[in-house]
Structures are given as C-alpha cells and as structure tokens.
Amino acid sequence: MKKITFCKQNLELCTEEVLEYAKNNLSDKYNISITRCLGECGLCFSNCIVDFHGKLLSGESPQKLIEKIKHEVEDI
C-alpha cells in the first residue's frame, strides 16, 4: 500500500487540515502515518510538507498542499 507520511512538528504548524483531508479522502488507498521528523527542517519551518510515497510535497498553505496531493493522486 502506498504511504503518506506527515511530520509531527509540521502538523502543529500547518498540516492538521491536510491530515484530516487525507484521513477522510485517501485512507482507503494510502497508509497514513505521522513521524517525529521528516528531516526537512528548513522547508518545514516555512511550508506545509508531507512525504507522499517517497516524494516530498510542500505548499505555502494547507490548501495549496492539498491541491498538490490531489494532483499526485490523479497522476498515479
């Protein structure tokens, strides 16, 4: 099963909304998890980030990150 991994530190900053979107819309096709750190601290500090099945996605806002996730889902 494909994975979407969230950074716990980033959840507190901006990706809680993205996590809810993933749980409500993608959990049937993706394993959704939270890790302590994705190791992208510079990007994490200023953007919403998620590891989408090995590909780091980022957005300036939760809504922009959700749009990028939707785009990736459509491409798969």
PyMOL Python script that loads the backbone (N, CA, C, O; Angstrom):
from pymol import cmd

cmd.read_pdbstr("""\
ATOM      1  N   MET A   1       0.846  -1.186   0.000  1.00  0.00           N
ATOM      2  CA  MET A   1       0.000   0.000   0.000  1.00  0.00           C
ATOM      3  C   MET A   1       0.887   1.244   0.000  1.00  0.00           C
ATOM      4  O   MET A   1       1.911   1.279   0.683  1.00  0.00           O
ATOM      5  N   LYS A   2       0.503   2.236  -0.746  1.00  0.00           N
ATOM      6  CA  LYS A   2       1.246   3.487  -0.807  1.00  0.00           C
ATOM      7  C   LYS A   2       1.097   4.252   0.497  1.00  0.00           C
ATOM      8  O   LYS A   2       0.130   4.066   1.235  1.00  0.00           O
ATOM      9  N   LYS A   3       2.084   5.129   0.775  1.00  0.00           N
ATOM     10  CA  LYS A   3       2.113   5.808   2.065  1.00  0.00           C
ATOM     11  C   LYS A   3       2.091   7.327   1.921  1.00  0.00           C
ATOM     12  O   LYS A   3       2.631   7.892   0.971  1.00  0.00           O
ATOM     13  N   ILE A   4       1.454   7.960   2.887  1.00  0.00           N
ATOM     14  CA  ILE A   4       1.528   9.413   3.060  1.00  0.00           C
ATOM     15  C   ILE A   4       1.988   9.611   4.501  1.00  0.00           C
ATOM     16  O   ILE A   4       1.320   9.183   5.442  1.00  0.00           O
ATOM     17  N   THR A   5       3.138  10.266   4.662  1.00  0.00           N
ATOM     18  CA  THR A   5       3.714  10.441   5.991  1.00  0.00           C
ATOM     19  C   THR A   5       3.780  11.920   6.332  1.00  0.00           C
ATOM     20  O   THR A   5       4.286  12.735   5.560  1.00  0.00           O
ATOM     21  N   PHE A   6       3.262  12.242   7.492  1.00  0.00           N
ATOM     22  CA  PHE A   6       3.253  13.615   7.988  1.00  0.00           C
ATOM     23  C   PHE A   6       4.321  13.791   9.050  1.00  0.00           C
ATOM     24  O   PHE A   6       4.621  12.862   9.799  1.00  0.00           O
ATOM     25  N   CYS A   7       4.890  14.971   9.114  1.00  0.00           N
ATOM     26  CA  CYS A   7       5.860  15.341  10.139  1.00  0.00           C
ATOM     27  C   CYS A   7       5.098  15.883  11.350  1.00  0.00           C
ATOM     28  O   CYS A   7       4.301  16.812  11.219  1.00  0.00           O
ATOM     29  N   LYS A   8       5.342  15.302  12.524  1.00  0.00           N
ATOM     30  CA  LYS A   8       4.633  15.741  13.732  1.00  0.00           C
ATOM     31  C   LYS A   8       4.856  17.227  14.000  1.00  0.00           C
ATOM     32  O   LYS A   8       3.926  17.933  14.390  1.00  0.00           O
ATOM     33  N   GLN A   9       6.057  17.695  13.798  1.00  0.00           N
ATOM     34  CA  GLN A   9       6.357  19.106  14.035  1.00  0.00           C
ATOM     35  C   GLN A   9       5.575  20.000  13.073  1.00  0.00           C
ATOM     36  O   GLN A   9       5.088  21.062  13.458  1.00  0.00           O
ATOM     37  N   ASN A  10       5.462  19.564  11.831  1.00  0.00           N
ATOM     38  CA  ASN A  10       4.745  20.349  10.835  1.00  0.00           C
ATOM     39  C   ASN A  10       3.242  20.317  11.067  1.00  0.00           C
ATOM     40  O   ASN A  10       2.545  21.273  10.727  1.00  0.00           O
ATOM     41  N   LEU A  11       2.737  19.238  11.637  1.00  0.00           N
ATOM     42  CA  LEU A  11       1.311  19.164  11.965  1.00  0.00           C
ATOM     43  C   LEU A  11       0.922  20.316  12.873  1.00  0.00           C
ATOM     44  O   LEU A  11      -0.123  20.942  12.695  1.00  0.00           O
ATOM     45  N   GLU A  12       1.770  20.583  13.841  1.00  0.00           N
ATOM     46  CA  GLU A  12       1.494  21.662  14.784  1.00  0.00           C
ATOM     47  C   GLU A  12       1.510  23.022  14.099  1.00  0.00           C
ATOM     48  O   GLU A  12       0.821  23.946  14.531  1.00  0.00           O
ATOM     49  N   LEU A  13       2.294  23.147  13.031  1.00  0.00           N
ATOM     50  CA  LEU A  13       2.394  24.429  12.325  1.00  0.00           C
ATOM     51  C   LEU A  13       1.274  24.625  11.315  1.00  0.00           C
ATOM     52  O   LEU A  13       0.654  25.687  11.267  1.00  0.00           O
ATOM     53  N   CYS A  14       1.011  23.586  10.495  1.00  0.00           N
ATOM     54  CA  CYS A  14       0.029  23.862   9.436  1.00  0.00           C
ATOM     55  C   CYS A  14      -0.603  22.670   8.749  1.00  0.00           C
ATOM     56  O   CYS A  14      -1.491  22.878   7.922  1.00  0.00           O
ATOM     57  N   THR A  15      -0.219  21.455   9.025  1.00  0.00           N
ATOM     58  CA  THR A  15      -0.770  20.377   8.204  1.00  0.00           C
ATOM     59  C   THR A  15      -1.900  19.590   8.857  1.00  0.00           C
ATOM     60  O   THR A  15      -2.316  18.566   8.314  1.00  0.00           O
ATOM     61  N   GLU A  16      -2.404  20.028   9.989  1.00  0.00           N
ATOM     62  CA  GLU A  16      -3.540  19.331  10.616  1.00  0.00           C
ATOM     63  C   GLU A  16      -4.713  19.229   9.639  1.00  0.00           C
ATOM     64  O   GLU A  16      -5.354  18.183   9.531  1.00  0.00           O
ATOM     65  N   GLU A  17      -4.982  20.310   8.942  1.00  0.00           N
ATOM     66  CA  GLU A  17      -6.065  20.312   7.939  1.00  0.00           C
ATOM     67  C   GLU A  17      -5.785  19.317   6.815  1.00  0.00           C
ATOM     68  O   GLU A  17      -6.700  18.662   6.316  1.00  0.00           O
ATOM     69  N   VAL A  18      -4.522  19.207   6.421  1.00  0.00           N
ATOM     70  CA  VAL A  18      -4.138  18.281   5.361  1.00  0.00           C
ATOM     71  C   VAL A  18      -4.287  16.835   5.844  1.00  0.00           C
ATOM     72  O   VAL A  18      -4.732  15.971   5.090  1.00  0.00           O
ATOM     73  N   LEU A  19      -3.920  16.578   7.083  1.00  0.00           N
ATOM     74  CA  LEU A  19      -4.081  15.248   7.668  1.00  0.00           C
ATOM     75  C   LEU A  19      -5.553  14.846   7.689  1.00  0.00           C
ATOM     76  O   LEU A  19      -5.889  13.710   7.351  1.00  0.00           O
ATOM     77  N   GLU A  20      -6.416  15.748   8.075  1.00  0.00           N
ATOM     78  CA  GLU A  20      -7.853  15.458   8.087  1.00  0.00           C
ATOM     79  C   GLU A  20      -8.360  15.153   6.680  1.00  0.00           C
ATOM     80  O   GLU A  20      -9.162  14.239   6.488  1.00  0.00           O
ATOM     81  N   TYR A  21      -7.888  15.925   5.693  1.00  0.00           N
ATOM     82  CA  TYR A  21      -8.266  15.669   4.305  1.00  0.00           C
ATOM     83  C   TYR A  21      -7.827  14.257   3.897  1.00  0.00           C
ATOM     84  O   TYR A  21      -8.603  13.502   3.310  1.00  0.00           O
ATOM     85  N   ALA A  22      -6.581  13.913   4.213  1.00  0.00           N
ATOM     86  CA  ALA A  22      -6.053  12.599   3.834  1.00  0.00           C
ATOM     87  C   ALA A  22      -6.835  11.478   4.508  1.00  0.00           C
ATOM     88  O   ALA A  22      -7.189  10.491   3.863  1.00  0.00           O
ATOM     89  N   LYS A  23      -7.102  11.626   5.790  1.00  0.00           N
ATOM     90  CA  LYS A  23      -7.852  10.592   6.512  1.00  0.00           C
ATOM     91  C   LYS A  23      -9.253  10.410   5.931  1.00  0.00           C
ATOM     92  O   LYS A  23      -9.732   9.284   5.801  1.00  0.00           O
ATOM     93  N   ASN A  24      -9.903  11.510   5.584  1.00  0.00           N
ATOM     94  CA  ASN A  24     -11.284  11.455   5.090  1.00  0.00           C
ATOM     95  C   ASN A  24     -11.401  11.033   3.633  1.00  0.00           C
ATOM     96  O   ASN A  24     -12.434  10.500   3.227  1.00  0.00           O
ATOM     97  N   ASN A  25     -10.350  11.263   2.831  1.00  0.00           N
ATOM     98  CA  ASN A  25     -10.467  11.044   1.397  1.00  0.00           C
ATOM     99  C   ASN A  25      -9.507  10.021   0.798  1.00  0.00           C
ATOM    100  O   ASN A  25      -9.742   9.529  -0.306  1.00  0.00           O
ATOM    101  N   LEU A  26      -8.432   9.694   1.509  1.00  0.00           N
ATOM    102  CA  LEU A  26      -7.410   8.850   0.899  1.00  0.00           C
ATOM    103  C   LEU A  26      -7.052   7.598   1.689  1.00  0.00           C
ATOM    104  O   LEU A  26      -6.270   6.773   1.216  1.00  0.00           O
ATOM    105  N   SER A  27      -7.604   7.448   2.868  1.00  0.00           N
ATOM    106  CA  SER A  27      -7.192   6.345   3.740  1.00  0.00           C
ATOM    107  C   SER A  27      -7.537   4.958   3.201  1.00  0.00           C
ATOM    108  O   SER A  27      -6.995   3.958   3.669  1.00  0.00           O
ATOM    109  N   ASP A  28      -8.432   4.895   2.224  1.00  0.00           N
ATOM    110  CA  ASP A  28      -8.752   3.591   1.641  1.00  0.00           C
ATOM    111  C   ASP A  28      -7.673   3.116   0.672  1.00  0.00           C
ATOM    112  O   ASP A  28      -7.579   1.920   0.396  1.00  0.00           O
ATOM    113  N   LYS A  29      -6.859   4.033   0.152  1.00  0.00           N
ATOM    114  CA  LYS A  29      -5.822   3.677  -0.818  1.00  0.00           C
ATOM    115  C   LYS A  29      -4.401   3.951  -0.321  1.00  0.00           C
ATOM    116  O   LYS A  29      -3.433   3.485  -0.922  1.00  0.00           O
ATOM    117  N   TYR A  30      -4.278   4.699   0.764  1.00  0.00           N
ATOM    118  CA  TYR A  30      -2.966   5.090   1.271  1.00  0.00           C
ATOM    119  C   TYR A  30      -2.865   4.816   2.765  1.00  0.00           C
ATOM    120  O   TYR A  30      -3.816   5.033   3.516  1.00  0.00           O
ATOM    121  N   ASN A  31      -1.698   4.335   3.185  1.00  0.00           N
ATOM    122  CA  ASN A  31      -1.401   4.191   4.597  1.00  0.00           C
ATOM    123  C   ASN A  31      -0.965   5.570   5.095  1.00  0.00           C
ATOM    124  O   ASN A  31       0.040   6.104   4.624  1.00  0.00           O
ATOM    125  N   ILE A  32      -1.688   6.138   6.017  1.00  0.00           N
ATOM    126  CA  ILE A  32      -1.413   7.486   6.512  1.00  0.00           C
ATOM    127  C   ILE A  32      -0.757   7.373   7.880  1.00  0.00           C
ATOM    128  O   ILE A  32      -1.294   6.741   8.790  1.00  0.00           O
ATOM    129  N   SER A  33       0.414   7.996   8.012  1.00  0.00           N
ATOM    130  CA  SER A  33       1.136   7.916   9.276  1.00  0.00           C
ATOM    131  C   SER A  33       1.758   9.264   9.630  1.00  0.00           C
ATOM    132  O   SER A  33       1.843  10.178   8.811  1.00  0.00           O
ATOM    133  N   ILE A  34       2.188   9.344  10.891  1.00  0.00           N
ATOM    134  CA  ILE A  34       2.852  10.541  11.396  1.00  0.00           C
ATOM    135  C   ILE A  34       4.194  10.106  11.959  1.00  0.00           C
ATOM    136  O   ILE A  34       4.272   9.152  12.733  1.00  0.00           O
ATOM    137  N   THR A  35       5.239  10.802  11.571  1.00  0.00           N
ATOM    138  CA  THR A  35       6.570  10.529  12.096  1.00  0.00           C
ATOM    139  C   THR A  35       7.055  11.757  12.870  1.00  0.00           C
ATOM    140  O   THR A  35       6.550  12.862  12.674  1.00  0.00           O
ATOM    141  N   ARG A  36       8.022  11.556  13.738  1.00  0.00           N
ATOM    142  CA  ARG A  36       8.520  12.654  14.552  1.00  0.00           C
ATOM    143  C   ARG A  36       9.122  13.765  13.697  1.00  0.00           C
ATOM    144  O   ARG A  36       8.927  14.948  13.975  1.00  0.00           O
ATOM    145  N   CYS A  37       9.858  13.374  12.653  1.00  0.00           N
ATOM    146  CA  CYS A  37      10.527  14.374  11.809  1.00  0.00           C
ATOM    147  C   CYS A  37      10.790  13.779  10.433  1.00  0.00           C
ATOM    148  O   CYS A  37      11.181  12.618  10.313  1.00  0.00           O
ATOM    149  N   LEU A  38      10.574  14.580   9.400  1.00  0.00           N
ATOM    150  CA  LEU A  38      10.877  14.141   8.034  1.00  0.00           C
ATOM    151  C   LEU A  38      12.288  14.539   7.611  1.00  0.00           C
ATOM    152  O   LEU A  38      12.731  14.185   6.518  1.00  0.00           O
ATOM    153  N   GLY A  39      12.996  15.274   8.468  1.00  0.00           N
ATOM    154  CA  GLY A  39      14.365  15.681   8.146  1.00  0.00           C
ATOM    155  C   GLY A  39      14.450  16.810   7.140  1.00  0.00           C
ATOM    156  O   GLY A  39      15.470  16.966   6.469  1.00  0.00           O
ATOM    157  N   GLU A  40      13.408  17.588   7.029  1.00  0.00           N
ATOM    158  CA  GLU A  40      13.361  18.719   6.090  1.00  0.00           C
ATOM    159  C   GLU A  40      13.081  20.009   6.864  1.00  0.00           C
ATOM    160  O   GLU A  40      12.183  20.773   6.510  1.00  0.00           O
ATOM    161  N   CYS A  41      13.850  20.241   7.912  1.00  0.00           N
ATOM    162  CA  CYS A  41      13.558  21.313   8.863  1.00  0.00           C
ATOM    163  C   CYS A  41      13.503  22.700   8.223  1.00  0.00           C
ATOM    164  O   CYS A  41      12.651  23.511   8.587  1.00  0.00           O
ATOM    165  N   GLY A  42      14.390  22.982   7.284  1.00  0.00           N
ATOM    166  CA  GLY A  42      14.368  24.292   6.629  1.00  0.00           C
ATOM    167  C   GLY A  42      13.070  24.536   5.890  1.00  0.00           C
ATOM    168  O   GLY A  42      12.490  25.618   5.989  1.00  0.00           O
ATOM    169  N   LEU A  43      12.615  23.558   5.162  1.00  0.00           N
ATOM    170  CA  LEU A  43      11.357  23.659   4.417  1.00  0.00           C
ATOM    171  C   LEU A  43      10.169  23.598   5.367  1.00  0.00           C
ATOM    172  O   LEU A  43       9.180  24.308   5.184  1.00  0.00           O
ATOM    173  N   CYS A  44      10.269  22.758   6.365  1.00  0.00           N
ATOM    174  CA  CYS A  44       9.193  22.569   7.348  1.00  0.00           C
ATOM    175  C   CYS A  44       8.896  23.864   8.104  1.00  0.00           C
ATOM    176  O   CYS A  44       7.751  24.139   8.462  1.00  0.00           O
ATOM    177  N   PHE A  45       9.928  24.639   8.335  1.00  0.00           N
ATOM    178  CA  PHE A  45       9.788  25.885   9.080  1.00  0.00           C
ATOM    179  C   PHE A  45       8.900  26.895   8.351  1.00  0.00           C
ATOM    180  O   PHE A  45       8.216  27.697   8.986  1.00  0.00           O
ATOM    181  N   SER A  46       8.913  26.852   7.014  1.00  0.00           N
ATOM    182  CA  SER A  46       8.210  27.881   6.250  1.00  0.00           C
ATOM    183  C   SER A  46       7.066  27.369   5.380  1.00  0.00           C
ATOM    184  O   SER A  46       6.336  28.170   4.796  1.00  0.00           O
ATOM    185  N   ASN A  47       6.895  26.042   5.280  1.00  0.00           N
ATOM    186  CA  ASN A  47       5.873  25.475   4.393  1.00  0.00           C
ATOM    187  C   ASN A  47       5.181  24.285   5.045  1.00  0.00           C
ATOM    188  O   ASN A  47       5.676  23.704   6.012  1.00  0.00           O
ATOM    189  N   CYS A  48       4.049  23.946   4.502  1.00  0.00           N
ATOM    190  CA  CYS A  48       3.362  22.714   4.864  1.00  0.00           C
ATOM    191  C   CYS A  48       4.006  21.607   4.040  1.00  0.00           C
ATOM    192  O   CYS A  48       4.161  21.749   2.827  1.00  0.00           O
ATOM    193  N   ILE A  49       4.384  20.500   4.688  1.00  0.00           N
ATOM    194  CA  ILE A  49       5.060  19.433   3.951  1.00  0.00           C
ATOM    195  C   ILE A  49       4.452  18.072   4.275  1.00  0.00           C
ATOM    196  O   ILE A  49       3.839  17.873   5.324  1.00  0.00           O
ATOM    197  N   VAL A  50       4.641  17.146   3.342  1.00  0.00           N
ATOM    198  CA  VAL A  50       4.216  15.761   3.516  1.00  0.00           C
ATOM    199  C   VAL A  50       5.086  14.895   2.609  1.00  0.00           C
ATOM    200  O   VAL A  50       5.479  15.316   1.521  1.00  0.00           O
ATOM    201  N   ASP A  51       5.379  13.685   3.069  1.00  0.00           N
ATOM    202  CA  ASP A  51       6.067  12.707   2.241  1.00  0.00           C
ATOM    203  C   ASP A  51       4.972  11.880   1.567  1.00  0.00           C
ATOM    204  O   ASP A  51       4.277  11.098   2.216  1.00  0.00           O
ATOM    205  N   PHE A  52       4.836  12.065   0.278  1.00  0.00           N
ATOM    206  CA  PHE A  52       3.805  11.368  -0.490  1.00  0.00           C
ATOM    207  C   PHE A  52       4.456  10.200  -1.220  1.00  0.00           C
ATOM    208  O   PHE A  52       4.958  10.350  -2.334  1.00  0.00           O
ATOM    209  N   HIS A  53       4.443   9.048  -0.586  1.00  0.00           N
ATOM    210  CA  HIS A  53       5.002   7.825  -1.151  1.00  0.00           C
ATOM    211  C   HIS A  53       6.425   8.042  -1.673  1.00  0.00           C
ATOM    212  O   HIS A  53       6.751   7.663  -2.798  1.00  0.00           O
ATOM    213  N   GLY A  54       7.265   8.659  -0.835  1.00  0.00           N
ATOM    214  CA  GLY A  54       8.666   8.871  -1.177  1.00  0.00           C
ATOM    215  C   GLY A  54       8.977  10.175  -1.873  1.00  0.00           C
ATOM    216  O   GLY A  54      10.140  10.474  -2.142  1.00  0.00           O
ATOM    217  N   LYS A  55       7.968  10.946  -2.163  1.00  0.00           N
ATOM    218  CA  LYS A  55       8.164  12.241  -2.830  1.00  0.00           C
ATOM    219  C   LYS A  55       7.743  13.340  -1.863  1.00  0.00           C
ATOM    220  O   LYS A  55       6.610  13.347  -1.380  1.00  0.00           O
ATOM    221  N   LEU A  56       8.651  14.267  -1.580  1.00  0.00           N
ATOM    222  CA  LEU A  56       8.337  15.360  -0.670  1.00  0.00           C
ATOM    223  C   LEU A  56       7.501  16.408  -1.392  1.00  0.00           C
ATOM    224  O   LEU A  56       7.914  16.951  -2.417  1.00  0.00           O
ATOM    225  N   LEU A  57       6.324  16.685  -0.846  1.00  0.00           N
ATOM    226  CA  LEU A  57       5.452  17.729  -1.388  1.00  0.00           C
ATOM    227  C   LEU A  57       5.384  18.852  -0.380  1.00  0.00           C
ATOM    228  O   LEU A  57       5.379  18.618   0.828  1.00  0.00           O
ATOM    229  N   SER A  58       5.331  20.084  -0.883  1.00  0.00           N
ATOM    230  CA  SER A  58       5.206  21.232   0.013  1.00  0.00           C
ATOM    231  C   SER A  58       4.270  22.264  -0.597  1.00  0.00           C
ATOM    232  O   SER A  58       4.075  22.327  -1.811  1.00  0.00           O
ATOM    233  N   GLY A  59       3.702  23.064   0.286  1.00  0.00           N
ATOM    234  CA  GLY A  59       2.818  24.134  -0.149  1.00  0.00           C
ATOM    235  C   GLY A  59       2.887  25.286   0.832  1.00  0.00           C
ATOM    236  O   GLY A  59       3.183  25.091   2.012  1.00  0.00           O
ATOM    237  N   GLU A  60       2.618  26.473   0.351  1.00  0.00           N
ATOM    238  CA  GLU A  60       2.673  27.664   1.203  1.00  0.00           C
ATOM    239  C   GLU A  60       1.519  27.723   2.189  1.00  0.00           C
ATOM    240  O   GLU A  60       1.557  28.488   3.152  1.00  0.00           O
ATOM    241  N   SER A  61       0.487  26.911   1.948  1.00  0.00           N
ATOM    242  CA  SER A  61      -0.678  26.863   2.831  1.00  0.00           C
ATOM    243  C   SER A  61      -1.231  25.439   2.805  1.00  0.00           C
ATOM    244  O   SER A  61      -0.906  24.668   1.901  1.00  0.00           O
ATOM    245  N   PRO A  62      -2.052  25.085   3.774  1.00  0.00           N
ATOM    246  CA  PRO A  62      -2.662  23.750   3.738  1.00  0.00           C
ATOM    247  C   PRO A  62      -3.446  23.504   2.445  1.00  0.00           C
ATOM    248  O   PRO A  62      -3.395  22.410   1.883  1.00  0.00           O
ATOM    249  N   GLN A  63      -4.161  24.512   1.983  1.00  0.00           N
ATOM    250  CA  GLN A  63      -4.956  24.361   0.763  1.00  0.00           C
ATOM    251  C   GLN A  63      -4.074  24.084  -0.453  1.00  0.00           C
ATOM    252  O   GLN A  63      -4.432  23.267  -1.302  1.00  0.00           O
ATOM    253  N   LYS A  64      -2.929  24.754  -0.544  1.00  0.00           N
ATOM    254  CA  LYS A  64      -2.030  24.516  -1.682  1.00  0.00           C
ATOM    255  C   LYS A  64      -1.421  23.126  -1.621  1.00  0.00           C
ATOM    256  O   LYS A  64      -1.230  22.484  -2.654  1.00  0.00           O
ATOM    257  N   LEU A  65      -1.115  22.657  -0.417  1.00  0.00           N
ATOM    258  CA  LEU A  65      -0.585  21.302  -0.279  1.00  0.00           C
ATOM    259  C   LEU A  65      -1.648  20.272  -0.647  1.00  0.00           C
ATOM    260  O   LEU A  65      -1.336  19.279  -1.305  1.00  0.00           O
ATOM    261  N   ILE A  66      -2.867  20.482  -0.245  1.00  0.00           N
ATOM    262  CA  ILE A  66      -3.958  19.573  -0.617  1.00  0.00           C
ATOM    263  C   ILE A  66      -4.093  19.518  -2.141  1.00  0.00           C
ATOM    264  O   ILE A  66      -4.292  18.439  -2.701  1.00  0.00           O
ATOM    265  N   GLU A  67      -3.989  20.641  -2.805  1.00  0.00           N
ATOM    266  CA  GLU A  67      -4.076  20.661  -4.273  1.00  0.00           C
ATOM    267  C   GLU A  67      -2.943  19.847  -4.892  1.00  0.00           C
ATOM    268  O   GLU A  67      -3.160  19.139  -5.875  1.00  0.00           O
ATOM    269  N   LYS A  68      -1.737  19.938  -4.329  1.00  0.00           N
ATOM    270  CA  LYS A  68      -0.614  19.154  -4.850  1.00  0.00           C
ATOM    271  C   LYS A  68      -0.845  17.665  -4.628  1.00  0.00           C
ATOM    272  O   LYS A  68      -0.521  16.850  -5.493  1.00  0.00           O
ATOM    273  N   ILE A  69      -1.400  17.306  -3.482  1.00  0.00           N
ATOM    274  CA  ILE A  69      -1.702  15.901  -3.211  1.00  0.00           C
ATOM    275  C   ILE A  69      -2.745  15.399  -4.210  1.00  0.00           C
ATOM    276  O   ILE A  69      -2.602  14.310  -4.767  1.00  0.00           O
ATOM    277  N   LYS A  70      -3.785  16.189  -4.435  1.00  0.00           N
ATOM    278  CA  LYS A  70      -4.812  15.795  -5.411  1.00  0.00           C
ATOM    279  C   LYS A  70      -4.192  15.555  -6.783  1.00  0.00           C
ATOM    280  O   LYS A  70      -4.543  14.597  -7.473  1.00  0.00           O
ATOM    281  N   HIS A  71      -3.274  16.426  -7.170  1.00  0.00           N
ATOM    282  CA  HIS A  71      -2.600  16.291  -8.468  1.00  0.00           C
ATOM    283  C   HIS A  71      -1.794  14.987  -8.525  1.00  0.00           C
ATOM    284  O   HIS A  71      -1.833  14.278  -9.530  1.00  0.00           O
ATOM    285  N   GLU A  72      -1.073  14.675  -7.457  1.00  0.00           N
ATOM    286  CA  GLU A  72      -0.300  13.430  -7.416  1.00  0.00           C
ATOM    287  C   GLU A  72      -1.207  12.207  -7.486  1.00  0.00           C
ATOM    288  O   GLU A  72      -0.890  11.238  -8.176  1.00  0.00           O
ATOM    289  N   VAL A  73      -2.321  12.246  -6.785  1.00  0.00           N
ATOM    290  CA  VAL A  73      -3.263  11.118  -6.792  1.00  0.00           C
ATOM    291  C   VAL A  73      -3.796  10.891  -8.200  1.00  0.00           C
ATOM    292  O   VAL A  73      -3.938   9.751  -8.641  1.00  0.00           O
ATOM    293  N   GLU A  74      -4.089  11.975  -8.901  1.00  0.00           N
ATOM    294  CA  GLU A  74      -4.602  11.859 -10.270  1.00  0.00           C
ATOM    295  C   GLU A  74      -3.557  11.275 -11.214  1.00  0.00           C
ATOM    296  O   GLU A  74      -3.906  10.575 -12.164  1.00  0.00           O
ATOM    297  N   ASP A  75      -2.268  11.556 -10.962  1.00  0.00           N
ATOM    298  CA  ASP A  75      -1.190  11.078 -11.838  1.00  0.00           C
ATOM    299  C   ASP A  75      -0.864   9.605 -11.623  1.00  0.00           C
ATOM    300  O   ASP A  75      -0.229   8.981 -12.474  1.00  0.00           O
ATOM    301  N   ILE A  76      -1.287   9.048 -10.506  1.00  0.00           N
ATOM    302  CA  ILE A  76      -0.946   7.652 -10.197  1.00  0.00           C
ATOM    303  C   ILE A  76      -1.959   6.706 -10.805  1.00  0.00           C
ATOM    304  O   ILE A  76      -1.839   5.491 -10.653  1.00  0.00           O
TER     305      ILE A  76
END
""", "prot")
cmd.dss("prot")
cmd.show_as("cartoon", "prot")
cmd.util.cbc("prot")
cmd.orient("prot")
